[in-house]
Amino acid sequence: MPQIFGPEFNTISRVTIFGSAIIVAFLFWVAEILYRSPYATGADTAYVQPVPFSHEHHVGQLGFDCRYCHTSVENSSFAGIPSTKICMNCHSQMWVGSAMLAPVRESYASGRSIPWQRVHNLPQFAYFDHSIHIRKGVGCVTCHGRVNEMPLTWQAGSLQMSWCLECHDRPADYIRPREQVFNMKWEAAVNQAEIGKRLAADYHVQSRIDCSTCHR
């Protein structure tokens, strides 16, 4: 009975099997890269807003404290989007005729909120509480980046679970004194590990990493 497949098919079979495995592995690698890229996470992307608000100007140059605009950040799970009245506390007296601020004046007159585009938008299945992180000494910069250097606001981190776990796994590397939480220019000391460990004990930081902490 004649052979259907010649000896060369042994080589072809090996190349096909190993080639397929390599291609599948490559596709998984590409998918992982895309999954963690700014294209998928939205990191480093400045959103177009109804009013081009500059944190660089208000925080970096004028020295506004985060809490002046984000009034609920210390007591609520949400930092809070500033009301138009907060904007008009200043802009009823300065830049009153600016075309750029027309949406602010219109919002104030009509009572309709400005349709801001949310920059840091966690999935609904993830629970995050601003107030508890602030009480435990986690600075605004840790999650939001140096907003005092952002002419337009962008998402500084990936907001992926692995990004959160970096801090929860090693809280001492990130904790700062509570009085420095809102300080954009604060820098960790050389012995941050030692200081952070002491602060973690003083602030009773548990840094839980079980599923129910964030997925409730």
MARMARLO-66010 format. One line per 3 residues: number of its first residue (from 1); their letters; for each residue x, y, z of N, C-alpha, C, O. Coordinates in Angstrom, 1 decimal, always signed. Layout:
BEGIN
NUM = a = X/Y/Z/X/Y/Z/X/Y/Z/X/Y/Z; ...
This chain:
BEGIN
1 = mpq = +0.8/-1.2/+0.0/+0.0/+0.0/+0.0/+0.9/+1.2/+0.0/+1.7/+1.4/+0.9; +0.7/+2.1/-0.9/+1.6/+3.3/-1.0/+1.3/+4.3/+0.1/+0.2/+4.4/+0.6; +2.4/+5.0/+0.5/+2.3/+6.0/+1.6/+1.5/+7.2/+1.1/+1.7/+7.7/+0.0
4 = ifg = +0.6/+7.7/+1.9/-0.2/+8.9/+1.6/+0.7/+10.1/+1.9/+0.7/+11.1/+1.1; +1.4/+10.1/+3.1/+2.2/+11.2/+3.5/+3.7/+10.8/+3.4/+4.1/+9.8/+3.9; +4.4/+11.7/+2.8/+5.9/+11.4/+2.7/+6.6/+11.8/+3.9/+6.0/+12.4/+4.8
7 = pef = +7.9/+11.5/+4.1/+8.6/+11.8/+5.3/+8.7/+13.3/+5.5/+8.8/+13.7/+6.7; +8.6/+14.1/+4.5/+8.7/+15.6/+4.7/+7.5/+16.1/+5.5/+7.6/+17.2/+6.1; +6.4/+15.3/+5.6/+5.3/+15.8/+6.4/+5.5/+15.8/+7.9/+4.9/+16.5/+8.6
10 = nti = +6.5/+15.0/+8.3/+6.9/+15.0/+9.7/+7.4/+16.4/+10.1/+7.1/+17.0/+11.1; +8.2/+17.0/+9.2/+8.8/+18.3/+9.4/+7.7/+19.4/+9.4/+7.6/+20.3/+10.2; +6.8/+19.2/+8.4/+5.7/+20.2/+8.2/+4.8/+20.1/+9.5/+4.4/+21.2/+9.9
13 = srv = +4.5/+19.0/+10.0/+3.7/+18.8/+11.2/+4.3/+19.5/+12.4/+3.6/+20.2/+13.1; +5.6/+19.3/+12.6/+6.3/+19.9/+13.7/+6.3/+21.5/+13.6/+6.0/+22.2/+14.5; +6.6/+21.9/+12.4/+6.5/+23.4/+12.2/+5.1/+24.0/+12.4/+5.0/+25.0/+13.0
16 = tif = +4.1/+23.3/+11.9/+2.7/+23.7/+12.1/+2.4/+23.8/+13.6/+1.8/+24.8/+14.0; +2.7/+22.7/+14.3/+2.3/+22.7/+15.8/+3.0/+23.7/+16.5/+2.4/+24.5/+17.3; +4.4/+23.8/+16.4/+5.1/+24.8/+17.1/+4.8/+26.2/+16.7/+4.8/+27.1/+17.4
19 = gsa = +4.6/+26.4/+15.3/+4.3/+27.7/+14.8/+2.9/+28.2/+15.3/+2.8/+29.4/+15.7; +1.9/+27.3/+15.4/+0.6/+27.7/+16.0/+0.7/+28.1/+17.4/+0.1/+29.1/+17.8; +1.6/+27.4/+18.2/+1.7/+27.7/+19.6/+2.4/+29.1/+19.7/+2.0/+29.9/+20.6
22 = iiv = +3.4/+29.4/+18.9/+4.0/+30.6/+18.9/+3.1/+31.8/+18.5/+3.1/+32.8/+19.1; +2.3/+31.5/+17.5/+1.3/+32.6/+17.1/+0.3/+32.8/+18.2/-0.1/+34.0/+18.4; -0.2/+31.8/+18.8/-1.2/+32.0/+19.9/-0.6/+32.8/+21.0/-1.2/+33.7/+21.6
25 = afl = +0.7/+32.4/+21.4/+1.3/+33.1/+22.5/+1.6/+34.6/+22.1/+1.4/+35.4/+23.0; +1.9/+34.8/+20.8/+2.1/+36.2/+20.4/+0.8/+37.0/+20.5/+0.9/+38.2/+20.9; -0.3/+36.4/+20.1/-1.6/+37.1/+20.1/-2.0/+37.4/+21.6/-2.5/+38.5/+21.8
28 = fwv = -1.7/+36.5/+22.5/-2.0/+36.8/+23.9/-1.1/+37.9/+24.4/-1.5/+38.8/+25.2; +0.2/+37.9/+23.9/+1.1/+39.0/+24.3/+0.6/+40.3/+23.8/+0.6/+41.3/+24.5; +0.2/+40.4/+22.6/-0.3/+41.6/+22.0/-1.6/+42.1/+22.7/-1.7/+43.3/+23.0
31 = aei = -2.5/+41.1/+23.0/-3.7/+41.5/+23.8/-3.4/+42.1/+25.1/-4.0/+43.0/+25.6; -2.4/+41.5/+25.8/-2.0/+42.0/+27.1/-1.4/+43.4/+27.0/-1.7/+44.2/+27.9; -0.6/+43.6/+26.0/+0.0/+45.0/+25.8/-1.2/+46.0/+25.6/-1.2/+47.1/+26.1
34 = lyr = -2.1/+45.6/+24.7/-3.2/+46.5/+24.4/-4.1/+46.8/+25.6/-4.6/+47.9/+25.9; -4.3/+45.7/+26.4/-5.1/+45.8/+27.6/-4.6/+46.8/+28.6/-5.3/+47.5/+29.3; -3.2/+46.9/+28.7/-2.6/+47.8/+29.7/-2.2/+49.1/+29.0/-1.6/+49.9/+29.7
37 = spy = -2.4/+49.3/+27.8/-2.0/+50.5/+27.1/-3.0/+51.7/+27.4/-4.2/+51.4/+27.7; -2.6/+52.9/+27.2/-3.5/+54.1/+27.4/-4.7/+54.0/+26.4/-5.7/+54.6/+26.7; -4.5/+53.3/+25.3/-5.6/+53.1/+24.4/-6.8/+52.4/+25.0/-8.0/+52.8/+24.8
40 = atg = -6.5/+51.5/+25.9/-7.6/+50.7/+26.6/-8.0/+51.4/+27.9/-9.1/+51.4/+28.3; -7.0/+51.9/+28.7/-7.2/+52.4/+30.0/-7.7/+53.8/+30.0/-8.3/+54.3/+31.0; -7.4/+54.6/+29.0/-7.7/+56.0/+29.0/-6.7/+56.9/+29.7/-6.9/+58.1/+29.8
43 = adt = -5.6/+56.3/+30.1/-4.6/+57.1/+30.8/-3.9/+58.1/+29.9/-3.8/+57.8/+28.7; -3.5/+59.2/+30.4/-2.7/+60.2/+29.7/-3.6/+60.9/+28.6/-3.0/+61.5/+27.7; -4.9/+60.8/+28.7/-5.7/+61.4/+27.7/-6.5/+62.6/+28.3/-7.2/+62.4/+29.3
46 = ayv = -6.3/+63.8/+27.7/-6.9/+65.0/+28.2/-8.3/+65.0/+27.5/-8.4/+65.0/+26.3; -9.3/+65.1/+28.4/-10.7/+65.2/+27.8/-11.1/+66.6/+27.4/-10.7/+67.6/+28.1; -11.9/+66.7/+26.4/-12.4/+68.0/+26.0/-13.6/+68.4/+26.9/-14.5/+67.6/+27.0
49 = qpv = -13.5/+69.5/+27.6/-14.5/+69.9/+28.5/-15.3/+71.1/+28.0/-14.8/+71.8/+27.1; -16.5/+71.3/+28.5/-17.3/+72.5/+28.1/-16.5/+73.8/+28.4/-16.7/+74.8/+27.7; -15.7/+73.8/+29.5/-14.9/+75.0/+29.8/-13.5/+74.4/+30.0/-13.3/+73.5/+30.8
52 = pfs = -12.5/+75.0/+29.4/-11.1/+74.5/+29.5/-10.5/+74.8/+30.8/-9.6/+75.7/+30.9; -10.9/+74.2/+31.9/-10.4/+74.5/+33.2/-9.0/+74.0/+33.4/-8.7/+72.9/+33.0; -8.2/+74.9/+34.0/-6.7/+74.6/+34.1/-6.4/+74.4/+35.6/-6.4/+75.4/+36.4
55 = heh = -6.1/+73.2/+36.0/-5.6/+73.0/+37.4/-4.2/+73.6/+37.5/-3.9/+74.1/+38.6; -3.4/+73.6/+36.5/-2.1/+74.2/+36.5/-2.2/+75.7/+37.0/-1.4/+76.2/+37.8; -3.2/+76.4/+36.4/-3.4/+77.8/+36.7/-4.0/+78.0/+38.2/-3.4/+78.7/+39.0
58 = hvg = -5.1/+77.3/+38.4/-5.7/+77.5/+39.7/-5.0/+76.9/+40.9/-4.9/+77.5/+42.0; -4.4/+75.7/+40.7/-3.7/+75.1/+41.8/-2.2/+75.4/+41.8/-1.7/+75.8/+42.9; -1.6/+75.3/+40.7/-0.1/+75.5/+40.6/+0.2/+77.0/+40.8/+1.2/+77.3/+41.4
61 = qlg = -0.5/+77.9/+40.1/-0.1/+79.3/+40.1/-0.9/+80.1/+41.2/-0.2/+80.9/+41.8; -2.2/+79.9/+41.3/-2.9/+80.6/+42.3/-2.9/+80.0/+43.7/-3.3/+80.6/+44.7; -2.6/+78.7/+43.8/-2.4/+78.0/+45.1/-3.7/+77.6/+45.7/-3.8/+77.5/+46.9
64 = fdc = -4.8/+77.3/+44.9/-6.0/+76.8/+45.4/-5.8/+75.5/+46.1/-5.1/+74.6/+45.6; -6.5/+75.3/+47.2/-6.5/+74.0/+47.9/-7.5/+73.1/+47.3/-8.6/+73.6/+46.9; -7.3/+71.8/+47.1/-8.2/+70.9/+46.5/-9.6/+71.0/+47.1/-10.6/+70.9/+46.4
67 = ryc = -9.6/+71.2/+48.5/-10.9/+71.1/+49.2/-11.8/+72.3/+48.9/-13.0/+72.3/+49.2; -11.2/+73.4/+48.4/-12.1/+74.6/+48.1/-13.1/+74.2/+47.0/-14.2/+74.7/+47.1; -12.7/+73.4/+46.0/-13.6/+73.1/+44.9/-14.2/+71.7/+45.2/-15.4/+71.5/+45.0
70 = hts = -13.4/+70.7/+45.6/-13.9/+69.4/+45.9/-14.3/+69.3/+47.4/-13.6/+68.8/+48.2; -15.5/+69.9/+47.7/-15.8/+70.1/+49.1/-16.1/+68.9/+49.9/-15.9/+68.9/+51.2; -16.5/+67.8/+49.3/-16.9/+66.6/+50.1/-15.8/+65.6/+50.2/-16.0/+64.5/+50.7
73 = ven = -14.6/+65.9/+49.7/-13.5/+64.8/+49.5/-13.1/+64.3/+50.9/-12.6/+63.1/+50.9; -13.2/+65.0/+51.9/-12.7/+64.5/+53.3/-13.8/+63.7/+54.0/-13.5/+63.0/+54.9; -15.0/+63.9/+53.6/-16.1/+63.3/+54.4/-17.0/+62.3/+53.6/-17.9/+61.7/+54.1
76 = ssf = -16.7/+62.2/+52.3/-17.6/+61.4/+51.4/-16.7/+60.4/+50.6/-15.5/+60.6/+50.4; -17.4/+59.4/+50.0/-16.7/+58.5/+49.1/-16.4/+59.3/+47.8/-15.5/+58.9/+47.1; -17.2/+60.3/+47.5/-17.0/+61.1/+46.2/-16.3/+62.4/+46.5/-16.6/+63.0/+47.5
79 = agi = -15.4/+62.8/+45.7/-14.7/+64.0/+45.8/-15.6/+65.2/+45.6/-15.5/+66.3/+46.1; -16.6/+65.0/+44.7/-17.6/+66.0/+44.3/-17.1/+66.9/+43.2/-16.0/+67.4/+43.2; -18.0/+67.1/+42.3/-17.7/+68.1/+41.2/-18.1/+69.5/+41.7/-19.2/+69.6/+42.2
82 = pst = -17.2/+70.5/+41.5/-17.5/+71.8/+42.0/-18.8/+72.3/+41.4/-19.1/+72.2/+40.2; -19.6/+73.0/+42.3/-20.9/+73.6/+41.8/-20.5/+74.9/+41.0/-19.4/+75.4/+41.2; -21.4/+75.3/+40.2/-21.1/+76.6/+39.4/-20.9/+77.8/+40.4/-20.2/+78.7/+40.1
85 = kic = -21.6/+77.7/+41.5/-21.5/+78.8/+42.5/-20.1/+79.0/+43.0/-19.6/+80.1/+43.2; -19.4/+77.9/+43.1/-18.0/+77.9/+43.6/-17.2/+78.7/+42.5/-16.3/+79.5/+42.9; -17.4/+78.4/+41.3/-16.7/+79.1/+40.2/-17.0/+80.6/+40.2/-16.1/+81.4/+40.1
88 = mnc = -18.3/+80.9/+40.5/-18.7/+82.3/+40.4/-18.3/+83.1/+41.6/-18.4/+84.3/+41.6; -17.9/+82.4/+42.7/-17.3/+83.1/+43.8/-16.2/+84.1/+43.4/-16.1/+85.2/+43.9; -15.4/+83.6/+42.4/-14.4/+84.5/+41.9/-14.8/+85.1/+40.6/-14.5/+86.3/+40.4
91 = hsq = -15.4/+84.4/+39.7/-15.6/+84.9/+38.4/-16.8/+85.8/+38.2/-17.2/+86.2/+37.1; -17.5/+86.1/+39.3/-18.5/+87.2/+39.3/-17.8/+88.5/+39.4/-18.4/+89.6/+39.2; -16.5/+88.5/+39.7/-15.7/+89.7/+39.9/-14.5/+89.8/+39.0/-14.0/+90.9/+38.8
94 = mwv = -14.1/+88.7/+38.4/-12.9/+88.7/+37.5/-13.2/+87.9/+36.3/-13.9/+86.9/+36.3; -12.7/+88.3/+35.1/-13.0/+87.7/+33.8/-14.5/+87.6/+33.6/-15.0/+86.6/+33.0; -15.2/+88.6/+34.0/-16.7/+88.6/+33.9/-17.2/+88.6/+32.5/-18.3/+88.2/+32.2
97 = gsa = -16.4/+89.1/+31.5/-16.9/+89.2/+30.2/-16.2/+88.2/+29.3/-16.3/+88.3/+28.0; -15.5/+87.3/+29.8/-14.7/+86.3/+29.0/-15.7/+85.3/+28.3/-16.6/+84.8/+28.9; -15.5/+85.2/+27.0/-16.3/+84.3/+26.2/-16.0/+82.8/+26.6/-16.9/+82.0/+26.5
100 = mla = -14.8/+82.6/+27.0/-14.5/+81.2/+27.5/-15.3/+80.8/+28.7/-15.6/+79.6/+28.8; -15.7/+81.7/+29.5/-16.5/+81.4/+30.7/-18.0/+81.6/+30.5/-18.7/+81.5/+31.5; -18.4/+81.8/+29.3/-19.8/+81.9/+29.0/-20.7/+80.7/+29.5/-21.7/+80.9/+30.1
103 = pvr = -20.2/+79.5/+29.3/-21.0/+78.3/+29.9/-21.1/+78.4/+31.4/-22.1/+77.9/+31.9; -20.1/+78.9/+32.1/-20.2/+79.1/+33.5/-21.3/+80.1/+33.9/-22.1/+79.8/+34.8; -21.3/+81.2/+33.2/-22.3/+82.2/+33.5/-23.7/+81.7/+33.2/-24.7/+82.0/+33.9
106 = esy = -23.8/+81.0/+32.1/-25.1/+80.5/+31.6/-25.6/+79.4/+32.7/-26.8/+79.4/+33.0; -24.7/+78.6/+33.1/-25.1/+77.6/+34.1/-25.6/+78.2/+35.4/-26.5/+77.8/+36.0; -24.9/+79.3/+35.8/-25.2/+80.0/+37.1/-26.6/+80.6/+36.9/-27.4/+80.6/+37.9
109 = asg = -26.9/+81.2/+35.8/-28.1/+81.9/+35.6/-29.3/+81.0/+35.4/-30.4/+81.3/+35.9; -29.1/+79.8/+34.8/-30.2/+78.9/+34.5/-30.4/+77.9/+35.6/-31.4/+77.3/+35.7; -29.3/+77.6/+36.4/-29.4/+76.6/+37.4/-29.1/+75.2/+36.9/-29.2/+74.2/+37.6
112 = rsi = -28.8/+75.1/+35.5/-28.4/+73.8/+35.0/-26.9/+73.5/+35.1/-26.1/+74.4/+34.9; -26.6/+72.3/+35.5/-25.2/+72.0/+35.8/-24.4/+72.0/+34.5/-24.9/+71.7/+33.4; -23.1/+72.3/+34.6/-22.2/+72.2/+33.4/-21.9/+70.8/+33.1/-21.6/+70.0/+34.1
115 = pwq = -22.1/+70.3/+31.9/-21.9/+68.9/+31.6/-20.4/+68.5/+31.5/-19.9/+68.2/+30.4; -19.7/+68.5/+32.6/-18.3/+68.1/+32.7/-18.1/+66.6/+32.2/-19.0/+65.8/+32.5; -17.0/+66.4/+31.6/-16.7/+65.0/+31.2/-15.8/+64.4/+32.4/-14.8/+65.0/+32.8
118 = rvh = -16.3/+63.3/+32.9/-15.6/+62.7/+34.0/-14.2/+62.1/+33.6/-14.2/+61.4/+32.6; -13.2/+62.5/+34.3/-11.8/+62.0/+33.9/-11.5/+60.7/+34.5/-11.1/+59.8/+33.8; -11.6/+60.6/+35.8/-11.3/+59.4/+36.5/-12.6/+58.7/+36.8/-13.4/+59.0/+37.7
121 = nlp = -12.9/+57.7/+36.0/-14.2/+57.0/+36.0/-14.0/+55.5/+36.3/-13.8/+54.7/+35.3; -14.1/+55.1/+37.5/-14.0/+53.7/+37.9/-15.2/+52.9/+37.4/-16.3/+53.4/+37.3; -15.0/+51.6/+37.1/-16.1/+50.8/+36.7/-17.1/+50.7/+37.9/-16.7/+50.8/+39.0
124 = qfa = -18.4/+50.5/+37.6/-19.4/+50.5/+38.6/-19.2/+49.3/+39.6/-19.8/+49.4/+40.7; -18.5/+48.3/+39.2/-18.4/+47.1/+40.1/-17.2/+47.3/+41.1/-16.9/+46.5/+41.9; -16.5/+48.5/+41.0/-15.4/+48.8/+41.9/-15.8/+49.9/+42.8/-16.2/+51.0/+42.4
127 = yfd = -15.7/+49.7/+44.1/-16.0/+50.7/+45.1/-14.8/+51.4/+45.6/-13.8/+50.7/+46.0; -14.8/+52.7/+45.6/-13.7/+53.5/+46.1/-14.2/+54.6/+47.0/-15.2/+55.3/+46.6; -13.6/+54.8/+48.1/-14.0/+55.8/+49.1/-12.8/+56.9/+49.2/-11.7/+56.5/+49.7
130 = hsi = -13.0/+58.1/+48.8/-12.0/+59.1/+48.9/-11.7/+59.4/+50.4/-10.5/+59.5/+50.8; -12.7/+59.5/+51.2/-12.5/+60.0/+52.6/-11.6/+59.0/+53.4/-10.7/+59.5/+54.1; -11.8/+57.7/+53.2/-10.9/+56.8/+54.0/-9.5/+56.8/+53.6/-8.6/+56.7/+54.4
133 = hir = -9.2/+57.0/+52.3/-7.9/+57.1/+51.8/-7.2/+58.4/+52.3/-6.0/+58.4/+52.7; -7.9/+59.5/+52.4/-7.4/+60.7/+52.9/-7.0/+60.6/+54.4/-6.0/+61.0/+54.9; -8.0/+59.9/+55.1/-7.7/+59.8/+56.6/-6.5/+58.8/+56.8/-5.9/+58.9/+57.9
136 = kgv = -6.2/+58.0/+55.9/-5.1/+57.1/+56.0/-3.8/+57.6/+55.5/-2.7/+57.0/+55.5; -3.8/+58.9/+55.0/-2.6/+59.5/+54.6/-2.2/+59.3/+53.1/-1.0/+59.4/+52.8; -3.1/+59.0/+52.3/-2.8/+58.8/+50.8/-3.1/+60.2/+50.2/-4.2/+60.7/+50.2
139 = gcv = -2.0/+60.7/+49.6/-2.1/+62.0/+49.0/-2.8/+62.0/+47.6/-2.9/+61.0/+47.0; -3.4/+63.2/+47.3/-4.1/+63.3/+46.0/-3.2/+62.9/+44.8/-3.7/+62.3/+43.9; -1.9/+63.3/+44.9/-1.0/+63.1/+43.8/-0.8/+61.6/+43.5/-0.6/+61.1/+42.4
142 = tch = -1.0/+60.7/+44.6/-0.8/+59.3/+44.4/-1.7/+58.7/+43.4/-1.2/+57.9/+42.6; -2.9/+59.2/+43.3/-3.9/+58.6/+42.4/-4.1/+59.6/+41.2/-4.2/+59.1/+40.0; -4.1/+60.9/+41.4/-4.4/+61.8/+40.4/-3.2/+62.4/+39.7/-3.4/+63.2/+38.7
145 = grv = -2.0/+62.2/+40.2/-0.9/+62.8/+39.5/-0.7/+64.2/+39.9/-1.5/+64.8/+40.7; +0.3/+64.9/+39.3/+0.5/+66.3/+39.6/-0.5/+67.2/+38.9/-0.1/+67.8/+37.9; -1.7/+67.3/+39.4/-2.7/+68.1/+38.7/-2.3/+69.6/+38.7/-2.8/+70.3/+37.8
148 = nem = -1.4/+70.0/+39.6/-0.9/+71.4/+39.6/-0.1/+71.7/+38.4/+0.3/+72.8/+38.1; +0.2/+70.7/+37.6/+1.0/+70.8/+36.3/+0.2/+70.5/+35.1/+0.8/+70.3/+34.0; -1.1/+70.3/+35.3/-2.0/+69.9/+34.2/-2.8/+71.1/+33.6/-3.7/+71.5/+34.3
151 = plt = -2.5/+71.7/+32.5/-3.3/+72.7/+31.9/-4.7/+72.2/+31.6/-5.7/+72.9/+31.7; -4.8/+71.0/+31.1/-6.0/+70.2/+31.0/-5.9/+68.9/+31.8/-4.8/+68.3/+31.8; -6.9/+68.5/+32.4/-6.8/+67.4/+33.3/-6.9/+66.0/+32.6/-7.7/+65.9/+31.7
154 = wqa = -6.0/+65.1/+32.9/-6.0/+63.8/+32.3/-5.9/+62.8/+33.4/-5.5/+63.1/+34.6; -6.2/+61.5/+33.1/-6.1/+60.4/+34.0/-4.7/+60.0/+34.1/-4.0/+59.6/+33.2; -4.1/+60.1/+35.3/-2.7/+59.8/+35.5/-2.4/+58.3/+35.6/-1.3/+57.9/+35.1
157 = gsl = -3.2/+57.5/+36.2/-3.0/+56.1/+36.4/-3.9/+55.3/+35.5/-4.8/+55.8/+34.8; -3.6/+54.0/+35.4/-4.4/+53.1/+34.6/-5.8/+52.8/+35.2/-6.7/+52.4/+34.4; -6.0/+52.9/+36.5/-7.2/+52.6/+37.2/-7.5/+51.1/+37.2/-8.6/+50.6/+37.5
160 = qms = -6.5/+50.3/+36.7/-6.7/+48.8/+36.7/-6.5/+48.3/+38.1/-5.9/+48.9/+38.9; -7.0/+47.0/+38.3/-6.9/+46.4/+39.6/-5.4/+46.3/+40.0/-5.1/+46.5/+41.2; -4.5/+45.9/+39.1/-3.1/+45.8/+39.5/-2.5/+47.1/+39.9/-1.6/+47.1/+40.8
163 = wcl = -3.0/+48.2/+39.4/-2.5/+49.6/+39.8/-2.9/+49.9/+41.2/-2.1/+50.4/+42.0; -4.2/+49.5/+41.6/-4.6/+49.7/+42.9/-3.8/+48.8/+43.9/-3.4/+49.3/+45.0; -3.6/+47.6/+43.5/-2.9/+46.6/+44.4/-1.5/+47.0/+44.7/-0.9/+46.6/+45.7
166 = ech = -0.8/+47.8/+43.8/+0.5/+48.2/+44.0/+0.6/+49.0/+45.3/+1.5/+48.8/+46.1; -0.4/+49.8/+45.6/-0.4/+50.6/+46.8/-0.9/+49.7/+48.0/-0.4/+49.8/+49.1; -2.0/+48.9/+47.8/-2.5/+48.1/+48.8/-1.6/+47.1/+49.3/-1.6/+46.6/+50.5
169 = drp = -0.7/+46.6/+48.4/+0.3/+45.6/+48.8/+1.4/+46.2/+49.6/+2.0/+45.5/+50.4; +1.8/+47.5/+49.3/+2.9/+48.1/+50.0/+2.5/+49.5/+50.4/+3.1/+50.5/+49.9; +1.6/+49.6/+51.4/+1.1/+51.0/+51.7/+2.1/+51.9/+52.3/+2.1/+53.1/+52.1
172 = ady = +3.1/+51.3/+53.0/+4.2/+52.2/+53.6/+4.9/+53.0/+52.6/+5.5/+54.0/+52.9; +5.0/+52.5/+51.3/+5.7/+53.3/+50.3/+4.9/+54.5/+49.8/+5.5/+55.4/+49.2; +3.6/+54.6/+50.2/+2.8/+55.7/+49.6/+2.2/+56.6/+50.7/+1.9/+57.7/+50.4
175 = irp = +2.2/+56.2/+51.9/+1.5/+57.0/+53.0/+2.4/+58.2/+53.3/+3.6/+58.1/+53.5; +1.7/+59.3/+53.5/+2.4/+60.5/+53.9/+1.7/+61.1/+55.2/+0.6/+60.7/+55.5; +2.3/+62.1/+55.8/+1.6/+62.7/+57.0/+0.2/+63.3/+56.5/+0.2/+63.8/+55.4
178 = req = -0.8/+63.2/+57.3/-2.1/+63.7/+56.9/-2.1/+65.2/+56.5/-2.8/+65.6/+55.6; -1.2/+66.0/+57.2/-1.2/+67.4/+56.9/-0.6/+67.7/+55.5/-0.6/+68.8/+55.0; +0.0/+66.6/+54.9/+0.6/+66.8/+53.6/-0.2/+66.1/+52.4/+0.2/+66.1/+51.3
181 = vfn = -1.4/+65.6/+52.8/-2.2/+64.9/+51.8/-2.5/+65.8/+50.6/-2.5/+65.3/+49.4; -2.8/+67.1/+50.8/-3.2/+68.0/+49.7/-2.1/+68.8/+49.2/-2.3/+69.7/+48.4; -0.9/+68.5/+49.6/+0.3/+69.2/+49.2/+0.8/+68.6/+47.9/+1.3/+67.4/+47.9
184 = mkw = +0.7/+69.3/+46.8/+1.1/+68.7/+45.5/+2.6/+68.6/+45.3/+3.1/+67.8/+44.5; +3.4/+69.3/+46.1/+4.8/+69.4/+46.0/+5.5/+68.5/+47.0/+6.8/+68.5/+47.0; +4.8/+67.8/+47.8/+5.4/+67.0/+48.9/+6.2/+65.9/+48.2/+5.8/+65.2/+47.3
187 = eaa = +7.4/+65.6/+48.8/+8.2/+64.5/+48.3/+8.6/+63.6/+49.4/+8.9/+64.0/+50.5; +8.6/+62.3/+49.2/+8.9/+61.3/+50.2/+10.4/+61.5/+50.6/+11.3/+61.8/+49.8; +10.7/+61.2/+51.9/+12.0/+61.3/+52.4/+12.8/+60.0/+52.0/+12.2/+59.0/+51.5
190 = vnq = +14.1/+60.0/+52.2/+14.9/+58.9/+51.8/+14.5/+57.7/+52.6/+14.5/+56.5/+52.1; +14.1/+57.9/+53.9/+13.7/+56.7/+54.7/+12.2/+56.6/+54.7/+11.6/+56.3/+55.8; +11.5/+56.8/+53.6/+10.1/+56.7/+53.5/+9.6/+55.3/+54.0/+8.5/+55.3/+54.6
193 = aei = +10.3/+54.3/+53.7/+9.8/+52.9/+54.2/+9.6/+52.9/+55.7/+8.6/+52.4/+56.2; +10.6/+53.5/+56.4/+10.5/+53.5/+57.9/+9.4/+54.5/+58.3/+8.6/+54.1/+59.2; +9.3/+55.7/+57.7/+8.3/+56.6/+58.1/+6.9/+56.1/+57.8/+6.0/+56.2/+58.6
196 = gkr = +6.8/+55.6/+56.6/+5.5/+55.0/+56.1/+5.0/+53.9/+57.0/+3.8/+53.8/+57.3; +5.9/+53.1/+57.5/+5.5/+52.0/+58.3/+5.0/+52.5/+59.7/+4.0/+52.0/+60.2; +5.7/+53.5/+60.2/+5.2/+54.1/+61.4/+3.9/+54.8/+61.3/+3.0/+54.7/+62.1
199 = laa = +3.7/+55.6/+60.2/+2.4/+56.2/+59.9/+1.3/+55.2/+59.7/+0.2/+55.5/+60.1; +1.6/+54.1/+59.0/+0.6/+53.1/+58.8/+0.1/+52.5/+60.1/-1.1/+52.3/+60.3; +1.0/+52.4/+61.1/+0.6/+52.0/+62.4/-0.2/+53.0/+63.2/-1.2/+52.7/+63.8
202 = dyh = +0.2/+54.3/+63.1/-0.4/+55.4/+63.7/-1.8/+55.6/+63.2/-2.8/+55.9/+63.9; -2.0/+55.4/+61.9/-3.3/+55.7/+61.2/-4.1/+54.4/+61.1/-5.2/+54.4/+60.5; -3.7/+53.3/+61.7/-4.4/+52.0/+61.7/-4.7/+51.6/+60.3/-5.9/+51.2/+60.0
205 = vqs = -3.8/+51.6/+59.4/-4.0/+51.2/+58.0/-4.0/+49.7/+57.9/-3.1/+49.0/+58.3; -5.1/+49.2/+57.4/-5.3/+47.8/+57.2/-4.9/+47.3/+55.8/-4.4/+46.2/+55.6; -5.2/+48.2/+54.8/-4.8/+47.9/+53.4/-5.2/+46.5/+53.0/-4.4/+45.7/+52.5
208 = rid = -6.5/+46.3/+53.2/-7.1/+45.0/+52.8/-7.0/+44.7/+51.3/-7.2/+45.7/+50.5; -6.7/+43.5/+50.9/-6.7/+43.2/+49.5/-7.6/+42.0/+49.1/-7.5/+41.5/+48.1; -8.5/+41.7/+50.1/-9.5/+40.7/+49.7/-10.5/+41.3/+48.8/-10.7/+42.5/+48.7
211 = cst = -11.2/+40.4/+48.0/-12.1/+40.9/+47.0/-13.2/+41.8/+47.5/-13.6/+42.8/+46.8; -13.8/+41.5/+48.7/-14.9/+42.3/+49.2/-14.6/+43.8/+49.5/-15.5/+44.6/+49.7; -13.3/+44.1/+49.6/-12.9/+45.4/+49.9/-13.4/+46.4/+48.8/-13.9/+47.5/+49.1
214 = chr = -13.2/+46.0/+47.6/-13.6/+46.9/+46.5/-14.8/+46.4/+45.7/-15.5/+47.2/+45.1; -15.1/+45.1/+45.7/-16.2/+44.6/+45.0/-17.3/+44.1/+46.0/-17.2/+43.1/+46.5; -18.2/+45.0/+46.2/-19.2/+44.8/+47.2/-20.6/+44.5/+46.6/-21.6/+44.3/+47.3
